[in-house]
């Protein structure tokens, strides 16, 4: 795991409400999440080998899932 040096934004009661990360850490986390999404999609496909769909449909489904996040 990457060394994360986070800072927190707090409210008036001292409760953490947000995290501040340096840009490099944030970009690395986004890349890692993208890779995990690809692994998850691969796992779904290999779990149902008899269920083939056209490539274009698969891309549309993946993109629609990403827009839901």
FITOR-267291 format. One record per atom (N, C-alpha, C, O, CB): x, y, z. Coordinates in pm, whole numbers, padded with zeros to 5 digits, always signed. Glycine has a CB too. Layout:
<atoms>
XYZ/...
</atoms>
This chain:
<atoms>
+00085-00119+00000/+00000+00000+00000/+00088+00123+00000/+00197+00125+00058/-00096+00001+00122/+00039+00225-00065/+00114+00350-00071/+00108+00421+00064/+00012+00407+00139/+00059+00441-00182/+00211+00497+00093/+00213+00573+00217/+00123+00695+00205/+00156+00790+00134/+00356+00616+00253/+00010+00693+00272/-00088+00801+00262/-00065+00898+00376/-00062+00860+00493/-00233+00748+00264/-00050+01025+00340/-00035+01132+00439/-00157+01221+00426/-00154+01326+00361/+00098+01213+00418/-00265+01177+00488/-00390+01250+00477/-00400+01358+00583/-00338+01351+00689/-00507+01155+00487/-00480+01458+00551/-00515+01563+00646/-00667+01569+00648/-00732+01533+00550/-00451+01704+00608/-00723+01612+00758/-00867+01611+00772/-00923+01752+00786/-00860+01842+00842/-00906+01528+00891/-01043+01768+00734/-01122+01888+00755/-01222+01852+00863/-01287+01747+00856/-01192+01939+00621/-01235+01938+00964/-01328+01908+01073/-01436+02016+01083/-01418+02129+01038/-01253+01896+01206/-01547+01977+01143/-01654+02074+01167/-01631+02143+01301/-01528+02123+01366/-01793+02005+01163/-01729+02223+01342/-01716+02299+01467/-01702+02209+01590/-01646+02251+01691/-01836+02391+01484/-01754+02087+01582/-01746+01994+01695/-01619+01909+01691/-01598+01824+01778/-01868+01904+01697/-01536+01931+01592/-01412+01854+01581/-01430+01721+01509/-01338+01639+01506/-01355+01829+01717/-01549+01697+01452/-01575+01574+01379/-01515+01583+01239/-01529+01686+01172/-01727+01545+01371/-01449+01478+01195/-01391+01477+01061/-01502+01476+00957/-01595+01395+00964/-01299+01355+01043/-01492+01564+00860/-01594+01573+00755/-01539+01551+00615/-01615+01525+00522/-01661+01707+00762/-01407+01561+00599/-01346+01544+00468/-01199+01509+00486/-01141+01527+00593/-01362+01672+00380/-01140+01459+00377/-00999+01423+00378/-00929+01500+00268/-00983+01518+00159/-00979+01269+00358/-00810+01546+00297/-00726+01613+00198/-00608+01522+00170/-00536+01482+00262/-00680+01756+00247/-00588+01490+00043/-00476+01407+00000/-00391+01485-00098/-00441+01573-00168/-00525+01274-00063/-00262+01452-00104/-00181+01514-00208/-00223+01456-00342/-00276+01345-00350/-00029+01492-00181/-00200+01532-00448/-00248+01495-00581/-00193+01362-00628/-00265+01283-00689/-00212+01603-00681/-00067+01334-00600/-00005+01208-00642/-00076+01088-00578/-00105+00989-00646/+00145+01206-00605/-00104+01097-00449/-00175+00989-00380/-00314+00972-00436/-00358+00859-00459/-00182+01017-00229/-00385+01082-00460/-00520+01077-00515/-00520+01010-00652/-00604+00923-00679/-00579+01217-00524/-00428+01049-00738/-00421+00990-00872/-00389+00841-00866/-00445+00763-00942/-00316+01063-00957/-00300+00802-00776/-00266+00661-00759/-00388+00583-00711/-00411+00471-00758/-00150+00644-00659/-00465+00639-00620/-00585+00573-00572/-00686+00556-00686/-00750+00451-00695/-00647+00652-00457/-00701+00656-00771/-00792+00646-00885/-00746+00536-00981/-00829+00459-01031/-00800+00780-00959/-00617+00528-01007/-00563+00422-01093/-00590+00285-01032/-00629+00192-01103/-00412+00442-01116/-00568+00272-00902/-00591+00145-00834/-00739+00106-00840/-00771-00011-00862/-00545+00154-00688/-00829+00203-00822/-00971+00175-00830/-01011+00132-00971/-01094+00043-00988/-01052+00296-00788/-00951+00195-01071/-00979+00157-01210/-00933+00014-01235/-01003-00063-01302/-00909+00255-01307/-00817-00022-01183/-00766-00158-01199/-00857-00258-01128/-00886-00365-01182/-00622-00168-01144/-00903-00225-01008/-00994-00313-00935/-01126-00331-01010/-01184-00439-01009/-01020-00258-00795/-01173-00223-01074/-01295-00231-01154/-01275-00328-01270/-01364-00408-01300/-01335-00092-01206/-01159-00322-01335/-01130-00413-01446/-01121-00557-01397/-01171-00648-01464/-01000-00373-01516/-01059-00578-01282/-01048-00713-01225/-01187-00766-01191/-01217-00882-01218/-00959-00712-01098/-01270-00681-01133/-01406-00722-01099/-01484-00760-01225/-01553-00862-01226/-01479-00609-01023/-01473-00681-01330/-01541-00711-01456/-01492-00844-01512/-01572-00925-01560/-01519-00599-01559/-01362-00868-01507/-01305-00994-01554/-01360-01112-01473/-01399-01215-01529/-01151-00991-01545/-01363-01095-01340/-01415-01201-01254/-01561-01233-01286/-01600-01350-01286/-01401-01160-01107/-01641-01130-01313/-01781-01152-01348/-01793-01232-01478/-01876-01322-01488/-01854-01019-01362/-01710-01198-01575/-01715-01267-01704/-01672-01411-01690/-01737-01500-01745/-01627-01195-01806/-01565-01436-01619/-01515-01573-01606/-01605-01659-01517/-01602-01782-01526/-01374-01572-01550/-01685-01596-01432/-01776-01672-01346/-01895-01726-01425/-01959-01823-01384/-01826-01584-01231/-01925-01664-01538/-02037-01705-01623/-01989-01729-01765/-02025-01654-01856/-02150-01598-01621/-01908-01832-01787/-01847-01851-01919/-01948-01878-02031/-01917-01850-02147/-01751-01964-01914/-02065-01931-02001/-02163-01959-02104/-02246-01839-02144/-02327-01847-02236/-02253-02068-02059/-02227-01729-02077/-02308-01609-02097/-02228-01504-02175/-02172-01413-02115/-02356-01553-01962/-02222-01517-02306/-02144-01424-02388/-02232-01308-02433/-02349-01327-02468/-02083-01496-02510/-02175-01187-02432/-02244-01070-02484/-02151-00999-02580/-02029-01014-02569/-02291-00974-02370/-02204-00922-02673/-02118-00849-02766/-02029-00748-02692/-02067-00693-02589/-02203-00776-02870/-01911-00726-02746/-01814-00636-02685/-01873-00497-02662/-01855-00439-02556/-01689-00625-02773/-01943-00444-02762/-02000-00309-02752/-02098-00299-02636/-02102-00198-02566/-02069-00271-02883/-02175-00404-02615/-02270-00406-02504/-02195-00409-02370/-02234-00341-02275/-02364-00528-02515/-02088-00486-02364/-02008-00493-02241/-01950-00356-02207/-01951-00316-02090/-01895-00596-02257/-01899-00285-02306/-01842-00152-02283/-01950-00058-02232/-01926+00018-02138/-01778-00096-02413/-02069-00062-02292/-02178+00025-02248/-02216-00004-02103/-02241+00088-02025/-02301+00006-02339/-02221-00132-02067/-02257-00168-01929/-02151-00120-01830/-02184-00069-01723/-02274-00319-01917/-02025-00136-01866/-01917-00090-01778/-01922+00061-01761/-01909+00111-01650/-01779-00132-01833/-01942+00133-01871/-01948+00279-01864/-02068+00326-01782/-02059+00423-01707/-01955+00339-02007/-02181+00257-01795/-02298+00297-01718/-02275+00274-01568/-02322+00353-01486/-02422+00220-01766/-02204+00167-01533/-02171+00142-01392/-02079+00251-01338/-02094+00295-01224/-02106+00005-01375/-01984+00294-01419/-01891+00398-01374/-01963+00529-01353/-01931+00602-01260/-01778+00417-01476/-02061+00560-01437/-02133+00686-01421/-02223+00684-01300/-02261+00790-01250/-02216+00717-01546/-02258+00565-01250/-02341+00554-01130/-02261+00583-01003/-02320+00609-00898/-02403+00414-01121/-02128+00579-01011/-02046+00599-00891/-02038+00741-00850/-01973+00773-00751/-01910+00548-00911/
</atoms>
